[in-house]
C-alpha cells in the first residue's frame, strides 16, 4: 500500500500513472482476504468448541484464593 501511495504522490494522484502499483495492491489484498477466509474455515481464530473448553476447565480448575 505504501508503494501505491508513494506513486500517487509522485504522479499527482493520477491512477493511470500508477496502474501497476494499484493492481499489485489489489492482488495483495485479495490474497490476504482469501488467507483470512481459509483461517476462519480452519478454526485458527482461537475459538474453542464448548466441549473442549469444558474439558480444559476440568483438567485445570481455578484454585480458591480464600484457602
C-alpha positions in Angstrom: 0.0 0.0 0.0 2.9 2.4 0.8 4.3 1.8 -2.7 1.0 2.7 -4.3 0.6 5.8 -2.1 4.1 7.0 -2.9 3.4 6.5 -6.6 0.2 8.6 -6.3 2.1 11.3 -4.5 4.8 11.5 -7.2 2.3 11.5 -10.0 -0.2 14.0 -8.6 -2.7 11.2 -7.7 -3.3 10.1 -11.3 -4.5 6.4 -11.4 -3.3 5.9 -15.0 0.3 6.6 -14.0 0.3 4.1 -11.1 -1.7 1.3 -12.7 0.8 -1.4 -11.9 1.1 -0.4 -8.2 -2.7 -0.3 -7.9 -3.1 -3.7 -9.4 -0.3 -5.1 -7.2 -2.2 -3.7 -4.2 -5.5 -5.2 -5.2 -3.8 -8.6 -5.8 -2.2 -8.5 -2.4 -5.5 -7.5 -0.7 -7.4 -10.4 -2.4 -4.7 -12.9 -1.4 -4.9 -11.6 2.2 -8.7 -11.9 2.2 -8.5 -15.5 0.8 -6.0 -16.4 3.5 -8.2 -14.9 6.2 -11.2 -16.9 5.0 -9.1 -20.1 5.0 -8.0 -19.4 8.6 -11.6 -18.9 9.7 -12.7 -22.1 7.9 -9.9 -24.0 9.6 -10.7 -22.5 13.0 -7.4 -20.8 13.7 -9.1 -17.8 15.3 -8.6 -19.1 18.8 -12.3 -20.0 19.4 -12.7 -23.4 21.0 -15.8 -25.5 20.9 -17.7 -25.7 24.3 -16.8 -29.3 24.8 -13.0 -28.6 24.6 -13.4 -25.6 26.9 -15.2 -27.7 29.5 -12.5 -30.5 29.2 -9.7 -28.0 29.7 -11.5 -26.3 32.7 -12.0 -29.7 34.3 -8.3 -30.6 33.8 -7.1 -27.2 35.1 -9.5 -25.9 37.7 -9.2 -22.5 39.3 -7.7 -22.6 42.8 -9.6 -20.9 45.5 -8.0 -17.7 46.8 -9.7 -17.9 50.1 -7.9 -21.0 51.5 
